[in-house]
Amino acid sequence: MNVITTPLEGVLVIEPRVFGDDRGYFFESYNARRFKELSGVDPVFVQDNHSRSAKGVLRGLHYQIQQAQGKLVRVTEGAVFDVAVDLRKSSPTFGQWFGIELSAENKRQLWIPAGFAHGFVVTSDVASFLYKTTDYWAPEFERAVLWNDPAIGIEWPLDGEPQLSGKDQVAALLADAEVFA
Ligand SMILES: Cc1cn([C@H]2C[C@H](O)[C@@H](COP(=O)(O)OP(=O)(O)O[C@H]3O[C@@H](C)C(=O)[C@@H](O)[C@H]3O)O2)c(=O)[nH]c1=O
């Protein structure tokens, strides 16, 4: 397992070690001890989530203002472009984004700590998206920042308009959003 830092402090790319043989492959999709040793963080995960979406579906940019969740995200079918946005007001990279392709093929994971908004767009025909979270879903604390806020300027790999939920269509601009200290 490799852990690669990103320009956003705390956001990490995880590359698992994959063992292939004539039967197929095997890899540890999560190992708490290795994760702590290599990343320096020791998350306690309380919820596992699974969503499946068609090409062009964009979910995000989501966060919880209390019960903020760290998320360890991956794709087991298809591919997505996954994005974290720094919402920590005191961070030198506040308002900046990091994006990476996560796919069933590359088996990469992204660790997004509390303090970030998160979203992704599906770039394959369908994608299954799995993630572990460090706190429980709390609808009353859910917030969203608009996916195409020019103040953030995410370069989404999109052909045309994305498919959004009603709530994501009316998400806040970063300038009006509740953020972290
Ligand atoms: C997020 C969540 C939703 N739900 C329910 C509420 C709703 O009826 C249905 C779909 O919810 P949403 O539209 O919020 O699903 P979705 O847009 O996939 O929300 C997710 O987006 C990605 C980008 C994240 O980072 C996640 O934390 C989460 O916010 O599932 C739960 O029961 N538990 C949960 O943890």
The ligand as an SDF file (V2000), in Angstrom:
LIG
                    3D

 35 37  0  0  0  0  0  0  0  0999 V2000
  -25.6740   10.3450    2.7470 C   0  0  0  0  0  0  0  0  0  0  0  0
  -26.8180    9.4250    3.2400 C   0  0  0  0  0  0  0  0  0  0  0  0
  -28.0380    9.4570    2.5830 C   0  0  0  0  0  0  0  0  0  0  0  0
  -29.0460    8.6570    3.0250 N   0  0  0  0  0  0  0  0  0  0  0  0
  -30.3340    8.6750    2.2850 C   0  0  0  0  0  0  0  0  0  0  0  0
  -30.9880   10.0330    2.1930 C   0  0  0  0  0  0  0  0  0  0  0  0
  -31.6200   10.0620    0.8270 C   0  0  0  0  0  0  0  0  0  0  0  0
  -32.9500    9.5640    0.8950 O   0  0  0  0  0  0  0  0  0  0  0  0
  -30.7960    9.0960    0.0000 C   0  0  0  0  0  0  0  0  0  0  0  0
  -29.8540    9.7900   -0.9770 C   0  0  0  0  0  0  0  0  0  0  0  0
  -29.1100   10.7710   -0.2380 O   0  0  0  0  0  0  0  0  0  0  0  0
  -28.2240   11.8360   -0.9570 P   0  0  0  0  0  0  0  0  0  0  0  0
  -28.9510   12.4340   -2.1180 O   0  0  0  0  0  0  0  0  0  0  0  0
  -27.7200   12.8010    0.0680 O   0  0  0  0  0  0  0  0  0  0  0  0
  -27.0150   10.9370   -1.5080 O   0  0  0  0  0  0  0  0  0  0  0  0
  -25.6350   11.4110   -2.1400 P   0  0  0  0  0  0  0  0  0  0  0  0
  -25.8780   12.6000   -3.0150 O   0  0  0  0  0  0  0  0  0  0  0  0
  -24.9910   10.2350   -2.7310 O   0  0  0  0  0  0  0  0  0  0  0  0
  -24.8120   11.9090   -0.8710 O   0  0  0  0  0  0  0  0  0  0  0  0
  -23.4720   11.5570   -0.7040 C   0  0  0  0  0  0  0  0  0  0  0  0
  -22.6950   12.2700   -1.6590 O   0  0  0  0  0  0  0  0  0  0  0  0
  -21.2920   12.0640   -1.5690 C   0  0  0  0  0  0  0  0  0  0  0  0
  -20.6390   12.9690   -2.5830 C   0  0  0  0  0  0  0  0  0  0  0  0
  -20.7630   12.2130   -0.1950 C   0  0  0  0  0  0  0  0  0  0  0  0
  -19.6520   12.7040    0.0370 O   0  0  0  0  0  0  0  0  0  0  0  0
  -21.5790   11.6130    0.8850 C   0  0  0  0  0  0  0  0  0  0  0  0
  -21.1330   12.0080    2.1660 O   0  0  0  0  0  0  0  0  0  0  0  0
  -23.0440   11.8890    0.7190 C   0  0  0  0  0  0  0  0  0  0  0  0
  -23.2850   13.2590    0.9940 O   0  0  0  0  0  0  0  0  0  0  0  0
  -30.0620    8.2930    0.9280 O   0  0  0  0  0  0  0  0  0  0  0  0
  -28.8930    7.8210    4.1010 C   0  0  0  0  0  0  0  0  0  0  0  0
  -29.8280    7.0820    4.5020 O   0  0  0  0  0  0  0  0  0  0  0  0
  -27.6820    7.7900    4.7460 N   0  0  0  0  0  0  0  0  0  0  0  0
  -26.6430    8.5630    4.3560 C   0  0  0  0  0  0  0  0  0  0  0  0
  -25.5360    8.5030    4.9660 O   0  0  0  0  0  0  0  0  0  0  0  0
  1  2  1  0
  2  3  2  0
  2 34  1  0
  3  4  1  0
  4  5  1  0
  4 31  1  0
  5  6  1  0
  5 30  1  0
  6  7  1  0
  7  8  1  0
  7  9  1  0
  9 10  1  0
  9 30  1  0
 10 11  1  0
 11 12  1  0
 12 13  2  0
 12 14  1  0
 12 15  1  0
 15 16  1  0
 16 17  2  0
 16 18  1  0
 16 19  1  0
 19 20  1  0
 20 21  1  0
 20 28  1  0
 21 22  1  0
 22 23  1  0
 22 24  1  0
 24 25  2  0
 24 26  1  0
 26 27  1  0
 26 28  1  0
 28 29  1  0
 31 32  2  0
 31 33  1  0
 33 34  1  0
 34 35  2  0
M  END
$$$$
